[in-house]
Amino acid sequence: MELFNDEIMRDLLASSLKTASIDENGWHDGCEGPGSTEANYIDWLTIKEQESSVLEDVLRIKNHPLVPSDIPVYGYIYECASGRLIEVPAATLAGKAS
């Protein structure tokens, strides 16, 4: 479950964060204002496809001319709720040492 994206942030701030809560189904807001539409003008820089983003980062690091090819580069997603690191298999494969 994606906890934060641009739409969620804008929706929450448009009503109020005062009564916002999260459960297994995502964010909910009791809409006790006041809120603000100022969030519509902020680029929250959220990542829609975390696995793709990790893979892109691993490839960028692995292909950098200063990184020797015999050094493996791994990619993980940090799960805030549990504190676990979740391996991105495509990133591990792309970052393997040659």
N, C-alpha and C positions, 0 to 999 in steps of 0.2 A: 504494500500500500504506500503510495506516495503521500507524504505528510504535508509537504509545502509545494505549491506551484503558484504561478502568477494569479490564476483565477481564485484559488482559495484565499490567498492573502488579500486580494482586492475585496472579495465578498465579506471576509471577516471584519476588515477595517471599515467597510461601508456601513455596517450596523454597529458593532461594538465588540471589543475583545473581552469586555467585562464578564460576559456569560458564556464565552466560548469553551467547548469541551471536546475531547476526542475519545473515541472508542474503536472497537474493531471494524466499524463501518465508516470511519473517517471523522471529519470535523463537523461539529454542530454548533449553532449559535442561537441563543435565546433572544437575540435581537433587542436587548435593552440598550437603547442609544445613550448618548448621541454617538454617531459614527462620523466618518468622513470619506468623501470621494477622492481625497488627495492621493490615495493609493493607486488610482487610475493613471497617475502621471509618474509612477516609479517603475523602473525596470528592475524586477526583483532578482534577476539572474539565476533563476531556478533551473535545474537540469531535468528535462523531461525523460530522457532515456539514459538512466544511470550507467547501465552496462555498456552502451555505445560510447558514452563519454569516457569511461575508464579505458576501454579499448583504444580510443583515439589518443588518450594521454600516454598509454604504454607504447604505442607505435611511435609517437613523437619523441619520447625519451629514447627508445631503442634505436631509432634511426638517426639520432643526433651524432654528428661526426666525433664528438669528444667521448662518447660512450663506447668502450670496446665491445666487440661482438660476442666475446666469451663471457660476458656478464649477463645473467638473467635479470629480467625486469618483470615484476608481478603486479597484478591489479586486483584490488579488493574494494568492496563497498562496506562502509562502516554503518551498521544498523544501530541508530541512536537508542531505540527502545530497549534493546537487549544488550548492547555493547559488543555484539558479535561482529567479526569480520567475515564477509561473504565473498568467497573467491569468484572471480569472473573468468570462467574457463577459456573463453576466446582470448582474453588478455594474457593469460598464462601461456597459452600456445603461441601467441604472437611475440611474447617477450622471451621465449626460450633462448638459451645460449647456443651459439653456433660454432 
